[in-house]
Amino acid sequence: MTLAASLVRRGAAAFAERTALVFGDDSLTYAEVDRRANLIAHHLAGHGVGKGTHVALLVSNGLDSIPMEFAAIKAGLVRVPLNARLSLDEHADMVTGSHATVVVADAALAARADELAARIPGLRAYALADLLAPVAEPVGEPDVVLSEDDPSLLLYTSGTTGKLKAVVHTQGSYAAICSNILANLLDPQPDSVMLHAASLIHASGTFVLPYWVRGGASAILPGFEPASFAAAIARHRATEINLVPTMFAMLHGSGALDGADLSSLRKVIYGASPMPRPVLERSIEVFGPILTQYYGQTEAPLCIAVLDQHAHADPTLWGACGMPATDVELRLVDEDGAEVPAGEIGEIALKAPFRMQGYFEADELNARSLTGDGWLRTRDLARFDERGYLHLVDRTSDMIITGGYNVYPREVEDALAAHPAVAECAVVGAPDEKWIEAVTAFVTLRPGATADEPELIEHVRARIAAHKAPKSVHFVDAIPKSAVGKILRRALRQPLWEETR
């Protein structure tokens, strides 16, 4: 199995003088990125930070975020990315839970690193700028022997339970993520430019290495803002962009794409959460027939399945998450792990080289999620159609059992989203004396639009079975979402159940 560190070295050697990164008015060549990575690793080694050390990263999107990542990969460090949006308490829980002994921060997040160092005994904080300080003699590659099973990334995911858990990826699995993307989703060329607006610690960051090994460039924005993002497509002549559905909705709602120069785009990629059909229709209208969807999860990034641009030409497939990736062995199973009959709903189980090594220090969770013969049980429920396309139904923990019937929230949400007044919606189960769980909807309306509860309930009843329709509808200003745009149903469900205690 190829190592992630080997891919970093391969790209640096092959494309030394090509532009690798662009941030604002600054840019770095492949050779410059590689030299910065080696310099960071050199300084860390001087502080006794070597192979196997768990290093928390408070590094925002910027010119040095990729050199920092490559330094950790080549030096055999275990990087623990921290989302800058989280609170001090959340960061402290992640640092202590991951056993990180070092935190590296950029200038914007240095104060938070100092707060963590003051709170957590033995935690050492280093400024990223100091790790880039020049030295008298040229710095070579980190002197470290690596293997495919060496942990390389410890990435926190809250999943559907809300309880923090950390996924461990290795030198081998992280390299396999790169190969998976190249085989199933992207074919970067030396003139390719991927525009990054989402945080590089999430899915967006997995696209960097595939471009690196093919000679392409990564144009990085500090964050997502519709007008500046639309302008950046033309400024950087971006050939590919990667967005979550919420970003598409913001682009369309803001008018930022009106008159924008999108002529450089070859592919528009989306994932992380389901795309509402009205948003997808508008996106195809605006960008053209170049949309591709991926389905994956932190435990198995990035592509478990892909709905490519050719499939997007068939509106009957817009509800599918795609065909299984070519490097994935996938089956749908029941609670006992037995494969379900064709056409029936089952939990997605998979084998793949890019699968996580496991959850960090979570033996019980690993026992539930990983079988002895190498299958990962994803907790995602899905079915195959007669053409072999995979259709996600929901998470096992989100399923509602009302009056003895299984109701999958996404099916109800899709029906609600088809109402012209609905901007966003989420469906959960609420406690109910008669039904045990009552289907309950939370809805935000489009600006200027009106709708009432009976109207929306009847709208759903006209589209799906009556027992699946909401028993009640709550109108809210916003639907809670995670940092990557996933709807947090638990944030809506938990207060409803706490009221009964």
C-alpha positions as CSV (number, residue, x, y, z in Angstrom):
1,M,0.0,0.0,0.0
2,T,1.2,3.5,-0.9
3,L,2.0,5.9,2.0
4,A,0.6,9.5,2.2
5,A,4.2,10.7,2.7
6,S,5.3,9.0,-0.5
7,L,2.6,10.9,-2.5
8,V,3.7,14.2,-1.0
9,R,7.3,13.6,-2.0
10,R,6.2,12.4,-5.5
11,G,4.3,15.6,-6.3
12,A,7.2,17.8,-5.0
13,A,9.7,16.0,-7.2
14,A,7.6,15.9,-10.4
15,F,6.2,19.5,-10.4
16,A,8.8,21.5,-8.5
17,E,8.4,24.8,-10.4
18,R,4.6,24.7,-11.0
19,T,2.2,26.7,-8.8
20,A,0.8,24.6,-6.1
21,L,-1.1,27.0,-3.8
22,V,-2.7,30.4,-4.2
23,F,-4.1,32.4,-1.4
24,G,-5.1,36.0,-2.0
25,D,-2.3,37.7,-3.9
26,D,0.3,35.1,-2.7
27,S,1.3,31.8,-4.2
28,L,3.7,29.0,-3.6
29,T,5.3,26.6,-6.0
30,Y,5.5,22.8,-5.3
31,A,9.1,23.2,-4.3
32,E,8.3,26.1,-1.9
33,V,5.5,24.2,-0.3
34,D,7.9,21.2,0.2
35,R,10.6,23.3,1.6
36,R,8.2,24.9,4.1
37,A,6.9,21.5,5.1
38,N,10.4,20.3,5.8
39,L,11.3,23.4,7.7
40,I,8.2,23.0,10.0
41,A,9.1,19.4,10.6
42,H,12.7,20.4,11.3
43,H,11.7,22.9,14.0
44,L,9.2,20.6,15.6
45,A,11.9,17.9,15.8
46,G,14.1,20.4,17.5
47,H,11.4,20.7,20.2
48,G,11.3,16.9,20.5
49,V,8.1,16.6,18.5
50,G,8.6,13.4,16.4
51,K,7.0,10.4,14.9
52,G,3.8,9.4,16.7
53,T,3.3,12.7,18.6
54,H,-0.3,13.8,18.6
55,V,-0.4,17.4,17.5
56,A,-3.5,19.5,17.7
57,L,-3.8,22.0,14.8
58,L,-5.5,25.4,15.1
59,V,-4.8,26.5,11.6
60,S,-7.3,28.3,9.4
61,N,-7.4,28.2,5.6
62,G,-4.2,30.0,4.4
63,L,-1.0,29.8,2.6
64,D,0.7,27.7,5.3
65,S,-2.1,25.3,6.1
66,I,-1.0,22.8,3.5
67,P,2.7,23.0,4.4
68,M,1.8,22.3,8.0
69,E,-0.3,19.3,6.9
70,F,2.5,18.0,4.7
71,A,5.1,18.5,7.5
72,A,3.0,16.3,9.8
73,I,2.5,13.6,7.2
74,K,6.2,13.4,6.3
75,A,7.3,13.5,9.9
76,G,4.9,10.8,11.0
77,L,3.0,13.1,13.4
78,V,-0.6,12.4,14.2
79,R,-2.5,15.6,13.3
80,V,-5.6,16.5,15.3
81,P,-7.4,19.3,13.4
82,L,-9.5,21.6,15.6
83,N,-12.4,23.5,14.1
84,A,-11.9,27.2,14.8
85,R,-15.6,27.7,15.4
86,L,-15.8,25.5,18.5
87,S,-15.6,26.8,22.0
88,L,-12.7,26.6,24.4
89,D,-14.4,23.8,26.3
90,E,-14.9,21.8,23.1
91,H,-11.3,22.3,22.1
92,A,-10.1,21.3,25.5
93,D,-12.2,18.1,25.4
94,M,-10.7,17.3,21.9
95,V,-7.1,17.9,23.0
96,T,-7.4,15.9,26.2
97,G,-9.4,13.1,24.5
98,S,-6.9,12.8,21.7
99,H,-3.9,12.8,24.0
100,A,-2.4,15.7,22.0
101,T,0.7,17.0,23.8
102,V,1.4,19.8,21.3
103,V,-0.8,22.5,19.7
104,V,0.3,24.5,16.7
105,A,-1.6,27.7,15.9
106,D,-1.6,30.4,13.2
107,A,-1.6,34.0,14.2
108,A,-5.4,34.3,14.2
109,L,-5.8,31.5,16.7
110,A,-2.8,32.0,18.9
111,A,-4.8,33.2,21.8
112,R,-6.9,30.1,21.8
113,A,-3.7,27.9,21.8
114,D,-2.4,29.9,24.8
115,E,-5.8,29.3,26.6
116,L,-5.5,25.6,26.0
117,A,-1.9,25.5,27.1
118,A,-2.9,27.3,30.3
119,R,-5.7,24.9,31.0
120,I,-4.2,21.5,30.1
121,P,-1.1,20.4,32.0
122,G,1.9,19.6,29.9
123,L,0.4,20.9,26.6
124,R,3.0,22.9,24.6
125,A,1.9,25.6,22.2
126,Y,3.9,26.7,19.2
127,A,3.2,29.5,16.7
128,L,3.1,28.3,13.1
129,A,5.1,31.4,12.1
130,D,7.9,30.5,14.4
131,L,8.1,27.0,12.9
132,L,8.7,28.7,9.5
133,A,11.7,30.8,10.8
134,P,14.7,30.5,8.4
135,V,17.7,28.4,9.4
136,A,21.3,28.8,8.2
137,E,21.6,25.4,6.5
138,P,19.1,23.9,4.0
139,V,16.7,21.5,5.7
140,G,16.2,18.0,4.2
141,E,13.5,15.5,4.5
142,P,12.4,14.3,8.0
143,D,14.5,11.3,9.0
144,V,11.7,8.9,9.9
145,V,10.7,5.4,8.8
146,L,7.0,5.1,8.1
147,S,4.7,2.2,7.5
148,E,1.1,2.0,6.1
149,D,-0.4,1.3,9.5
150,D,1.2,4.3,11.2
151,P,-1.6,6.7,12.4
152,S,-1.5,10.0,10.5
153,L,-4.8,11.7,11.2
154,L,-7.2,11.8,14.2
155,L,-10.4,13.5,13.0
156,Y,-13.3,14.2,15.3
157,T,-16.8,13.5,14.2
158,S,-19.9,13.9,16.3
159,G,-22.1,11.8,14.0
160,T,-25.7,11.5,15.1
161,T,-25.3,10.9,18.8
162,G,-23.7,14.2,19.6
163,K,-20.9,12.5,21.6
164,L,-17.4,13.3,20.4
165,K,-15.5,10.4,18.8
166,A,-12.3,10.5,16.8
167,V,-11.7,8.6,13.6
168,V,-8.1,7.4,13.0
169,H,-6.7,7.3,9.5
170,T,-3.2,6.0,8.7
171,Q,-0.5,6.7,6.2
172,G,-2.0,3.9,4.1
173,S,-5.7,4.8,4.4
174,Y,-5.0,8.5,3.7
175,A,-3.1,7.7,0.6
176,A,-6.0,5.4,-0.4
177,I,-8.4,8.4,0.0
178,C,-6.3,10.2,-2.7
179,S,-6.5,7.1,-5.0
180,N,-10.2,6.8,-4.4
181,I,-10.8,10.4,-5.5
182,L,-8.7,10.0,-8.6
183,A,-10.4,6.8,-9.6
184,N,-14.0,7.8,-9.0
185,L,-14.5,11.6,-8.8
186,L,-11.8,13.7,-10.4
187,D,-9.2,13.6,-13.1
188,P,-7.0,16.7,-12.4
189,Q,-4.6,17.9,-15.1
190,P,-1.6,20.2,-14.8
191,D,-3.8,23.1,-15.7
192,S,-6.5,22.2,-13.2
193,V,-7.4,24.6,-10.3
194,M,-9.6,23.5,-7.4
195,L,-11.2,26.5,-5.5
196,H,-11.5,25.8,-1.8
197,A,-13.8,27.9,0.4
198,A,-14.8,25.3,3.0
199,S,-12.4,24.5,5.8
200,L,-9.5,22.3,4.7
201,I,-9.9,20.2,7.9
202,H,-13.1,18.7,6.4
203,A,-13.8,17.1,3.0
204,S,-12.4,20.0,1.0
205,G,-8.9,19.2,2.4
206,T,-9.0,15.6,0.9
207,F,-8.9,17.2,-2.6
208,V,-5.5,18.8,-2.1
209,L,-3.4,15.7,-2.4
210,P,-5.1,14.4,-5.6
211,Y,-4.3,17.7,-7.3
212,W,-0.8,17.7,-5.8
213,V,0.1,14.3,-7.4
214,R,-1.2,15.4,-10.8
215,G,0.4,18.9,-11.0
216,G,-2.8,20.9,-10.4
217,A,-3.2,23.9,-8.1
218,S,-5.3,24.6,-5.0
219,A,-6.7,28.1,-4.8
220,I,-7.7,28.7,-1.1
221,L,-10.2,31.2,0.3
222,P,-10.3,32.1,4.0
223,G,-14.0,31.1,4.1
224,F,-17.2,31.1,2.1
225,E,-19.0,34.3,1.2
226,P,-21.2,34.2,-1.9
227,A,-20.0,37.3,-3.8
228,S,-16.3,36.8,-3.1
229,F,-16.6,33.1,-4.0
230,A,-18.3,33.8,-7.3
231,A,-15.6,36.4,-8.1
232,A,-12.8,34.0,-7.2
233,I,-14.0,31.4,-9.8
234,A,-13.1,33.9,-12.6
235,R,-10.1,35.4,-10.8
236,H,-8.4,32.0,-10.4
237,R,-9.9,30.4,-13.6
238,A,-11.1,27.6,-11.3
239,T,-11.7,24.4,-13.2
240,E,-13.4,22.6,-10.2
241,I,-15.3,23.7,-7.2
242,N,-16.5,21.7,-4.2
243,L,-19.5,22.9,-2.2
244,V,-22.1,21.6,0.3
245,P,-25.8,22.1,-0.5
246,T,-26.1,25.1,1.9
247,M,-23.5,26.9,-0.1
248,F,-25.4,26.4,-3.3
249,A,-28.5,27.8,-1.7
250,M,-26.6,30.8,-0.5
251,L,-25.1,31.5,-3.9
252,H,-28.5,31.3,-5.6
253,G,-30.3,33.3,-2.9
254,S,-27.8,36.1,-2.9
255,G,-27.7,36.6,-6.7
256,A,-23.9,36.3,-6.6
257,L,-23.9,34.2,-9.7
258,D,-25.9,36.6,-11.8
259,G,-23.5,37.6,-14.6
260,A,-20.6,35.7,-13.0
261,D,-18.0,34.3,-15.3
262,L,-18.2,30.5,-14.9
263,S,-16.6,29.6,-18.2
264,S,-13.5,28.0,-16.7
265,L,-15.5,25.4,-14.8
266,R,-15.3,21.8,-15.9
267,K,-16.9,20.1,-12.9
268,V,-19.0,21.2,-9.9
269,I,-18.8,18.7,-7.0
270,Y,-21.2,18.5,-4.0
271,G,-21.7,16.3,-1.0
272,A,-21.8,16.2,2.8
273,S,-25.6,16.4,2.9
274,P,-28.6,15.8,0.6
275,M,-29.3,18.4,-2.0
276,P,-32.8,19.7,-2.0
277,R,-34.4,19.2,-5.4
278,P,-35.2,22.9,-6.1
279,V,-31.6,23.8,-5.3
280,L,-30.3,21.0,-7.5
281,E,-32.5,22.1,-10.4
282,R,-31.3,25.7,-10.1
283,S,-27.7,24.6,-9.9
284,I,-27.9,22.6,-13.1
285,E,-29.6,25.5,-14.8
286,V,-26.8,27.9,-13.6
287,F,-23.7,25.8,-13.9
288,G,-24.7,23.5,-16.8
289,P,-24.5,19.6,-17.0
290,I,-21.3,19.4,-15.0
291,L,-22.5,18.5,-11.4
292,T,-21.2,15.4,-9.6
293,Q,-22.3,14.2,-6.2
294,Y,-20.2,12.1,-3.8
295,Y,-21.4,10.2,-0.8
296,G,-19.0,9.3,2.0
297,Q,-18.4,9.8,5.7
298,T,-15.5,10.6,8.0
299,E,-15.0,6.9,8.6
300,A,-14.6,6.2,4.9
301,P,-13.8,9.3,2.9
302,L,-14.4,10.4,0.3
303,C,-16.3,8.4,-2.2
304,I,-18.4,5.4,-1.1
305,A,-20.7,6.2,-4.1
306,V,-20.7,8.8,-6.9
307,L,-23.5,10.2,-9.0
308,D,-21.6,11.6,-11.9
309,Q,-22.6,14.3,-14.4
310,H,-24.0,11.8,-16.9
311,A,-26.4,10.4,-14.2
312,H,-27.5,14.0,-13.5
313,A,-28.9,14.2,-16.9
314,D,-31.7,11.8,-15.7
315,P,-34.0,13.6,-13.2
316,T,-35.2,10.2,-11.9
317,L,-31.7,9.7,-10.4
318,W,-31.5,13.0,-8.6
319,G,-32.6,11.3,-5.3
320,A,-29.8,8.7,-5.6
321,C,-26.3,9.1,-4.1
322,G,-24.8,7.2,-7.0
323,M,-23.1,4.0,-8.0
324,P,-20.7,2.4,-5.5
325,A,-17.1,3.4,-6.1
326,T,-14.9,1.1,-8.0
327,D,-12.6,0.4,-5.0
328,V,-15.4,-0.4,-2.6
329,E,-17.0,-3.7,-1.7
330,L,-20.5,-2.7,-0.5
331,R,-23.6,-4.6,0.7
332,L,-26.8,-3.8,2.6
333,V,-27.3,-5.8,5.8
334,D,-29.9,-6.2,8.5
335,E,-29.4,-5.9,12.2
336,D,-27.7,-9.3,12.4
337,G,-25.3,-8.5,9.5
338,A,-27.1,-10.7,7.0
339,E,-27.5,-9.2,3.5
340,V,-31.0,-8.0,2.8
341,P,-33.0,-9.1,-0.4
342,A,-32.7,-7.0,-3.5
343,G,-34.7,-3.8,-3.3
344,E,-35.1,-3.8,0.4
345,I,-33.7,-1.3,2.9
346,G,-30.6,-2.2,4.8
347,E,-27.6,-0.7,6.6
348,I,-24.6,0.0,4.3
349,A,-21.6,-2.1,5.1
350,L,-18.4,-1.8,3.2
351,K,-14.8,-2.9,2.7
352,A,-12.4,-0.4,1.2
353,P,-8.7,0.6,1.5
354,F,-9.6,4.1,2.6
355,R,-11.6,2.9,5.5
356,M,-10.6,4.2,8.9
357,Q,-8.3,2.2,11.1
358,G,-11.0,2.6,13.9
359,Y,-12.2,5.0,16.5
360,F,-9.6,6.3,18.9
361,E,-9.8,4.5,22.3
362,A,-13.3,3.3,21.7
363,D,-13.3,-0.4,22.0
364,E,-17.0,-0.8,22.4
365,L,-17.8,1.4,19.5
366,N,-15.2,-0.3,17.3
367,A,-16.8,-3.7,18.2
368,R,-20.2,-2.4,17.0
369,S,-18.8,-0.7,13.8
370,L,-16.0,-3.0,12.6
371,T,-16.5,-6.7,12.0
372,G,-13.8,-9.3,12.5
373,D,-13.6,-9.9,8.7
374,G,-13.0,-6.2,7.9
375,W,-16.5,-4.8,7.2
376,L,-17.4,-1.2,8.4
377,R,-21.0,-0.8,9.4
378,T,-21.9,2.8,8.5
379,R,-25.2,3.2,10.3
380,D,-26.5,4.6,7.0
381,L,-29.7,3.0,5.7
382,A,-30.1,2.7,1.9
383,R,-31.6,0.6,-0.9
384,F,-30.5,-0.3,-4.4
385,D,-32.8,0.4,-7.3
386,E,-33.1,-2.0,-10.3
387,R,-30.2,-0.2,-12.1
388,G,-27.8,-0.6,-9.2
389,Y,-27.9,3.0,-8.0
390,L,-27.7,3.5,-4.3
391,H,-30.4,5.5,-2.6
392,L,-29.8,6.7,1.0
393,V,-32.8,6.5,3.2
394,D,-31.5,7.8,6.6
395,R,-29.3,7.1,9.6
396,T,-30.3,4.2,11.8
397,S,-30.5,6.5,14.8
398,D,-32.8,9.0,12.9
399,M,-35.4,6.4,11.9
400,I,-38.9,7.2,13.5
401,I,-41.1,4.3,14.6
402,T,-44.6,5.7,14.8
403,G,-47.6,3.4,15.5
404,G,-45.4,0.4,14.7
405,Y,-44.4,1.7,11.3
406,N,-40.9,2.8,10.2
407,V,-40.7,6.3,8.9
408,Y,-37.5,7.7,7.4
409,P,-37.2,11.4,7.9
410,R,-35.5,12.1,4.6
411,E,-38.5,10.8,2.7
412,V,-40.8,13.3,4.6
413,E,-38.2,16.1,4.2
414,D,-38.1,15.5,0.4
415,A,-41.9,15.8,0.2
416,L,-41.9,19.0,2.3
417,A,-39.1,20.5,0.3
418,A,-41.2,20.2,-2.8
419,H,-43.6,22.9,-1.5
420,P,-42.8,26.2,-3.1
421,A,-42.8,28.1,0.2
422,V,-40.4,25.8,2.0
423,A,-36.8,26.9,2.1
424,E,-35.4,24.2,4.5
425,C,-36.8,21.5,6.7
426,A,-35.9,18.8,9.1
427,V,-38.1,15.9,10.4
428,V,-37.6,14.1,13.8
429,G,-39.6,11.9,16.1
430,A,-41.3,13.5,19.1
431,P,-42.7,11.6,22.1
432,D,-46.4,10.8,21.8
433,E,-48.7,8.8,24.1
434,K,-50.7,7.3,21.2
435,W,-48.1,6.9,18.5
436,I,-45.0,6.5,20.8
437,E,-43.2,8.7,18.3
438,A,-44.9,11.4,16.3
439,V,-43.5,12.6,13.0
440,T,-42.6,16.3,13.7
441,A,-41.4,18.8,11.1
442,F,-39.3,22.0,11.5
443,V,-39.6,24.4,8.6
444,T,-38.1,27.6,7.5
445,L,-40.0,29.5,4.8
446,R,-38.6,31.3,1.8
447,P,-38.5,35.1,2.1
448,G,-41.9,36.6,1.4
449,A,-43.6,33.1,1.2
450,T,-46.4,32.0,3.4
451,A,-47.8,28.6,4.4
452,D,-49.5,27.1,7.5
453,E,-49.4,23.8,9.3
454,P,-52.5,22.2,7.7
455,E,-51.3,23.2,4.2
456,L,-47.9,21.6,4.6
457,I,-49.3,18.4,6.2
458,E,-51.8,18.0,3.4
459,H,-49.0,18.7,0.9
460,V,-47.0,15.7,2.3
461,R,-50.1,13.4,2.5
462,A,-50.6,13.9,-1.2
463,R,-47.1,12.6,-1.9
464,I,-46.4,9.8,0.5
465,A,-48.3,7.5,2.8
466,A,-50.6,9.3,5.3
467,H,-48.9,7.8,8.3
468,K,-45.6,9.3,7.3
469,A,-47.0,12.9,7.2
470,P,-46.1,15.2,10.1
471,K,-48.4,15.3,13.0
472,S,-47.2,18.8,13.7
473,V,-45.1,21.5,12.0
474,H,-42.9,24.0,13.8
475,F,-41.9,27.2,11.9
476,V,-38.4,28.3,12.8
477,D,-35.9,31.0,11.7
478,A,-33.1,28.5,10.9
479,I,-32.4,24.8,10.9
480,P,-29.4,23.8,13.0
481,K,-26.4,22.5,11.0
482,S,-22.9,21.2,11.6
483,A,-19.8,23.0,10.5
484,V,-20.0,21.1,7.2
485,G,-23.6,21.9,6.6
486,K,-25.3,18.7,7.8
487,I,-28.6,19.1,9.4
488,L,-28.4,18.3,13.1
489,R,-31.6,16.5,13.7
490,R,-30.5,15.6,17.3
491,A,-30.5,19.4,18.2
492,L,-34.2,19.5,17.3
493,R,-35.1,16.1,18.7
494,Q,-33.4,16.3,22.1
495,P,-35.4,19.2,23.6
496,L,-38.6,17.5,22.6
497,W,-37.7,14.4,24.6
498,E,-36.3,16.3,27.5
499,E,-39.7,18.0,28.0
500,T,-41.1,14.6,28.9
501,R,-38.6,13.7,31.6
